[in-house]
Amino acid sequence: MFLISIVGLIFIVSLSRSIYSLWQKREIVAERERLLQTRQNENKELSQKLEYVQSPEFIEKEAREKLNLG
């Protein structure tokens, strides 16, 4: 009976540690997902900015303003 109690206690402690570890990893995954979303938003903004600065309108505007061309 004593041996069964010890084995059961070891099993419960091991299971508790596993559950706690999974809980911590879930929070890490959630944080990484938030970071990924932030980076995706930044990437989208930079892609739009790159598209704009490569447009003929931007190039013409810069030529007029920086080089004093008509």
N, C-alpha and C positions, 0 to 999 in steps of 0.2 A: 504493500500500500504506500509506503514511504517513497519507494522508487518511482511509482506512478505519479505521485505528487511532484517530485523533483523534475521528472520528464515533462509533465504538464506545465510547470512553472517555466522551464527553459523554453518550451514551445511558445508560451504566451509572451515572454520577454522578446524572443526572436521576432514574432509576429508584430509586436508593438514597435520594435525598431524599424522593421520593414515599412510599416504604415507611416511612421514619422518621416522616414527617408523619402517616400513617395510624395508626401505632403510638401516637403521642402522642394523637391524637384518640380512639383506642379507650380509653385510660386516662381521658380527660376524660368520655367517655360513661359509663364504669363508675362514676366518682365521682358523676356527676349521677344515675345510677340509684340509688345508695345514698342520696343526699340525698332523692330522690323518695320512696323507701321510708320514710325517717325522717319526712318531712312527712306522708305518708299515714297512718302510725301515729299521729302527733300529732293529725291531723284526726279520726281515728276516736275517739281518747280524748276529744277536746273535744266531738265530737258526742254521745257517750254521756253526758258530764257535762251538756251542755245538756239532753238528754232527761230526765236525772234532776232537774235543778233546775226544770224546767217541770212535773214531776209533782205531782199533788195531795198525795202523801205528803211530799214535800220542803217544799212550801208550808205544809202543816199543821205540820210539825216546826219550821220557822223561826218561824212565828207563835207557837207555844208557847214556844220558847226565847228569842226576841228581844223579843217583845211581852208575854210572860207571860200568854198567853191559854190557856184550858183546853181 
